[in-house]
Amino acid sequence: MRSLPCRVLFVPPCIAACIAACTILVIGCRPAAESPPPKPRIETRKTVGKTTQNVLELSRAVADGGVPAAMEITGEGLDVYADAYRTSVGRIAAMAVEQRMKLHAVEHDSLPETYDEFMAAIIQPGSPGGLQLPMLPYYQEYAYDPAEKRLVVVEFPAKKAQRKAETNGAAGL
């Protein structure tokens, strides 16, 4: 039995690179049916010395995954300072709103009944005399509870967890 000669086909490097790039492009362009779309990146925000007039409606905040924030200092080590600042800011804002609510009650013989009335009478967004609340961390927001007629701090655990995962993922790179 006779063996056949083996022939090697020479491909110039530029053509080989072009073929490899096209193959990668074609394979990389297939839709990934299994993976869900990436979540938008959670952006932190500066809080110290910043203010806001953003107050959510409590029912909407809860529907979006918010839960009442623990207003206690529970951290250990350096976390105590962050907990103390965050808790103090929330309490100070609640006291400022409570003061405005008392003045409103004296002037109008009632407290605001709805979220819209609360925003117009107490927070007064865009008004020079509007109430400026201290900024909370990116995973917390202020919300108005019309049943209790008070300002509450709502925490969004999903935002906190997603940001923590992003931070841990970036640290592993």
Secondary structure, 3 states (H helix, E strand, C coil): CCCCCCCCCCCCHHHHHHHHHHHHHHHHCCCCCCCCCCCCCCCCCCCCCCEECCEEEHHHHHHCCCEECCCCCCCCCCHHHHHHHHHHHHHHHHHHHHHHHHHHHHHHCCCCCCHHHHHHHHHCCCCCCCCCEECCCCCEEEEEECCCCEEEEEECHHHHHHHHHHHHHHHCC
